[in-house]
Amino acid sequence: MKFSNKILSQTLVQLCLDKGIDHIIISPGSRNAPLTIGFGEHPAFKCFSIVDERCAAFFALGIAQQLQKPVAVICTSGSALLNYYPAVAEAFYSDIPLVVIAADRPLDRIDIGDGQTIRQQNVFENHILYSANCIEGEEFQIKNETEINIALNTALELKGPVHINIPFSEPLYHTVENQLVWPQNVAPRLGTEALKEDLNPFIEKWNRSKRKMVLVGVLPPNSLEKRFIEQLAKDESVLVLTETTSNLHNENFIVAIDQLIAPLADEDLSKLQPEILLTFGGMVVSKKIKAFLRSFSPKEHWHVDSKKAYDTFFVLKHHFETSINSFLAEFLPKTLPLKTDYRNQWLAIKRHRLQRHNIYESEIPYSDFMVFSEIFKQLPKNVQLQLSNSATIRYAQLFDIHDSAEVFCNRGTSGIDGSTSTAVGAGYASKLPTIFITGDLSFFYDSNALWNNYIPKNFKIIVVNNGGGGIFRILPGEKDSKLFDTFFETKHNLTAKQLSEMYGFKYQTIDKKEDLTENVNIFFSKNDGPALLEIFTPSNLNDKVLLDYFKCIL
């Protein structure tokens, strides 16, 4: 085994090893050669080579999402680093531990006209948990060890992105046979701190309130203990609203929030208005629940999270800084179930909505709505389901998805830019077969995601191609203006066929109702290699079908 002769490289490699950070995604370059040698030569690390840095960062994010531990990305100096920014922002808002390691020129080479140099220090300062700016030279060894320890421990402890900037002077490729430095490993402080505040005032308010709403955002599968799910589901004064990305299931929970809320008049919304709102989990998809709770505000909004609380509904009263399981373990045993009609009234409306939903499904023409309905009906059990943003995640909110599916979506920034790359990384790290559902713009935008040698054989992509950004037809705005087709909907005639052939995906297509059921079934049943199903839908009909849906489920 060889080592880079650069002390900084050896220091970083050893500290990553000590802390169990062993998945390393490397993009090619010269300035990062000491890091490539250091990690690539060491048998304890799983190293991946991905050329496009934006794709590499989202690929790493997908692995970290599944492993629930830090994954590192390494790039050369200059603009390469900036391509990590979309994934850094996503990791920041989604609480995913991403370790960005950037090679740099020494400080005296910055801003003198050398190639591939930018001001790399603190470049992510608005969306990073810690920036470690190392300095080359043995006299700075203690400082560098401290900075790297802090950065890596921050990623481990706070579950988010960190940036380690490491300058290397030339020559870059020299190696030695023996390790030259043994840095001190400062152990991270892991585990959730116990709740230190008095819960009695909150329990008293909870026990007096007849209308309590629990709203759950993004959660990894199996986050909430089953006993807490069952206790929340039994209380008739508690209405639990979840989303597709919440990965929580109970027949007494409301899953399709928009389906419930969208048709309601103000008189009905006032009856839904909670006295207390308890939230936990990550970002909430539904715009309608945000609009409702901002207009019909609860008296109290409490959020449970060990790290942060957003005042999403403008009435946040308290932040319980602990994990949701720790909070509920102390809170729920002291609560008293109340006999009210709050939950049961809305569960009855939910059942009515589902009846109307089924009728509407049987009557609609071939469209995005019909396609998503068929996909989720036939979705295999025990899969990892990755969803892209924009229309895909919003359609997914309207349909029943089997509770054996583990559902993920990049909801931190809600961007379309790295959904495919994230899904590929997650598919690599997961033990489950992975199905990724995406729209056409999101897929083509991130098509370099398929330039990847680590795509598992049981990885499937479904591209719903409506010839542009179909969601813009649903949003307010003038649809007949000369700007709409080009700058909002961005119409195109692209297909995924050539990309599938280039990257070795088995390609299948659907473009009419008669082929939908049979061909979706065939697509799901074959598992002999990565496959892509492209389903073409009529762009000028999808918005009407969806908007009519909310009128017809009253």
C-alpha positions, 0 to 999 in steps of 0.5 A, spaced: 500 500 500 502 506 498 501 513 501 501 520 498 507 524 501 503 530 503 501 530 510 495 533 509 492 528 505 495 522 510 491 526 516 485 527 512 485 519 510 486 517 517 481 521 520 476 519 516 478 512 517 478 513 524 471 515 524 468 510 519 467 515 513 469 510 508 464 511 502 468 516 498 466 519 491 472 522 487 471 526 481 477 526 476 483 532 477 490 533 478 490 538 484 486 532 488 491 527 486 494 526 493 487 525 496 485 520 490 492 516 492 490 517 499 483 514 499 484 510 492 490 506 495 487 504 502 483 498 502 478 500 507 475 505 503 470 504 497 472 509 492 467 511 486 469 515 480 464 520 477 466 525 472 460 530 473 461 533 480 454 535 480 452 528 479 457 526 484 455 530 490 447 528 489 450 520 488 453 521 495 447 524 498 443 518 495 448 513 499 448 518 505 441 518 505 440 510 505 446 509 510 444 515 515 452 516 515 457 521 512 459 520 505 465 524 502 466 527 495 472 529 493 474 534 487 480 538 484 480 546 485 476 551 481 469 551 478 469 543 480 467 545 487 462 550 485 458 544 482 457 541 488 453 547 491 446 544 489 447 538 493 450 541 499 444 546 499 439 539 499 444 536 504 443 542 509 436 543 509 434 535 509 439 534 514 444 529 510 451 528 512 455 530 506 463 531 507 465 536 501 473 535 500 476 540 495 483 540 493 486 547 492 492 552 490 496 554 496 494 561 498 499 565 495 497 562 488 490 565 489 488 571 485 494 572 481 491 569 474 493 562 475 488 557 472 483 553 476 483 557 482 477 561 485 476 563 492 474 556 495 475 558 502 468 558 505 464 558 499 458 555 501 458 559 508 450 560 507 449 553 507 454 549 511 455 547 518 462 548 518 468 550 513 475 547 515 480 551 511 487 548 512 494 551 511 499 547 508 505 546 512 508 541 518 508 547 522 500 548 522 499 540 523 495 541 530 491 547 527 489 542 521 488 536 525 483 540 529 479 543 523 478 536 520 476 533 527 471 539 528 468 538 521 468 531 520 465 530 527 460 536 525 457 532 520 457 526 524 453 529 530 449 534 526 447 530 520 449 535 515 454 538 510 461 540 511 466 543 507 474 541 508 478 545 503 485 543 503 491 546 499 496 542 495 503 545 492 506 541 487 509 536 486 502 532 487 503 525 485 509 523 490 508 517 494 511 514 500 511 506 503 510 508 510 505 513 513 508 519 516 503 522 521 498 519 526 493 525 527 489 525 534 482 522 533 477 527 537 471 522 538 464 525 536 459 526 541 453 521 538 446 520 541 440 525 542 440 529 549 435 528 554 429 533 554 431 537 560 425 542 560 418 541 564 413 538 559 407 539 564 405 546 562 404 543 555 401 536 557 396 540 561 394 544 554 394 538 550 389 534 555 384 540 555 384 541 547 379 538 543 382 539 536 389 537 536 393 536 529 399 532 528 403 534 521 408 529 519 413 531 514 419 527 511 421 521 515 426 516 513 422 509 514 421 506 521 423 512 524 417 512 529 416 507 534 410 503 533 407 504 540 407 511 539 404 510 532 398 506 535 397 511 541 396 517 536 391 513 532 387 511 538 386 518 540 379 521 537 381 528 539 388 527 534 388 528 527 394 525 524 396 528 517 402 524 513 405 525 506 408 520 502 415 522 504 413 521 511 413 513 511 408 513 516 402 508 516 395 507 520 388 507 517 386 513 522 391 517 519 390 522 513 395 521 507 392 525 501 392 531 505 390 535 498 385 530 497 382 532 503 383 540 504 382 542 496 375 542 496 373 545 502 370 552 503 372 557 508 366 554 513 369 547 513 376 549 514 374 553 520 372 546 523 378 543 521 382 548 524 386 545 530 387 548 537 394 545 537 399 543 532 404 538 533 409 537 527 415 533 526 419 531 520 422 534 515 419 539 509 412 538 508 410 538 500 403 540 501 402 547 499 395 547 501 396 545 508 401 551 509 396 555 506 390 553 510 394 553 517 397 560 515 390 562 514 386 558 520 392 558 525 392 554 531 393 557 538 399 553 539 404 550 534 410 546 537 415 542 533 420 537 535 427 536 532 433 535 535 436 540 531 432 546 528 425 548 528 422 552 522 416 557 523 412 555 517 405 557 519 408 563 523 405 561 529 411 557 532 410 557 540 415 552 542 421 548 539 422 541 543 430 540 542 430 532 542 428 526 537 421 525 536 421 518 539 425 521 546 419 526 546 413 522 545 416 517 550 416 522 555 409 526 553 404 521 551 404 517 557 401 523 561 396 525 555 389 523 556 385 521 550 378 525 549 372 523 546 370 528 541 368 528 533 374 531 531 378 525 528 372 521 526 369 527 522 375 528 518 376 520 517 369 520 514 370 525 509 376 522 507 372 515 506 367 519 502 373 523 498 376 516 496 369 513 493 369 519 489 376 518 487 375 511 485 369 514 481 373 519 477 379 514 476 374 510 472 372 516 468 378 520 466 381 520 459 389 518 458 393 523 462 398 524 467 393 522 472 391 515 469 399 514 468 400 515 475 394 511 478 396 505 474 404 506 476 402 506 484 397 500 483 402 496 480 408 498 484 411 492 487 412 490 494 418 491 498 421 496 494 425 503 495 421 508 491 425 515 489 421 520 487 423 527 483 420 533 484 415 538 481 409 534 478 411 527 480 411 528 488 405 532 488 401 526 484 404 521 488 400 525 494 394 523 491 394 515 491 395 509 495 402 507 496 403 500 499 406 501 506 412 496 504 415 501 500 420 506 502 419 513 499 424 518 498 424 525 495 429 531 495 425 535 499 430 540 502 430 545 496 425 541 492 429 542 486 429 538 480 437 538 479 439 532 482 433 527 483 436 521 478 443 522 481 440 521 488 436 515 486 442 512 483 446 513 489 440 510 494 439 504 489 447 502 490 446 503 497 439 500 498 438 492 499 431 493 496 430 494 488 429 501 487 424 504 482 425 512 480 419 516 478 421 522 474 418 527 469 421 529 463 425 535 464 428 533 471 430 527 467 433 530 462 436 536 466 440 530 470 441 525 464 449 525 466 446 521 472 446 515 468 454 516 466 455 512 472 458 505 473 455 503 479 448 502 477 445 496 480 441 491 476 435 492 479 434 499 478 428 502 474 426 508 471 419 511 469 419 517 465 413 521 465 414 525 458 409 530 457 413 534 453 415 540 457 414 542 464 407 540 465 406 543 472 406 550 469 399 549 466 396 547 473 399 553 476 396 560 475 398 564 469 397 566 462 397 559 458 396 562 451 402 568 451 407 567 447 412 566 452 409 560 456 411 555 451 418 557 451 420 559 457 415 556 462 412 550 459 419 549 455 416 544 450 421 539 447 421 533 442 426 529 446 425 522 448 430 518 453 431 512 447 438 514 445 440 515 452 438 509 454 441 505 449 448 509 450 448 507 458 445 500 457 438 501 459 433 496 457 428 501 454 420 500 453 415 505 451 407 507 452 403 512 449 396 510 449 391 507 454 390 501 451 398 499 452 398 502 459 396 496 464 400 490 460 406 494 459 407 497 466 406 490 469 411 487 464 416 493 466 415 491 473 416 484 472 423 484 469 429 484 473 435 482 469 438 489 468 437 496 469 431 498 465 427 505 463 420 506 461 418 512 458 410 514 458 408 519 453 402 523 455 398 529 452 401 535 454 394 539 453 390 535 457 393 533 463 392 540 467 384 540 466 384 532 468 388 534 475 384 541 476 377 537 475 379 532 480 379 537 486 372 539 483 369 532 482 371 529 489 367 533 493 
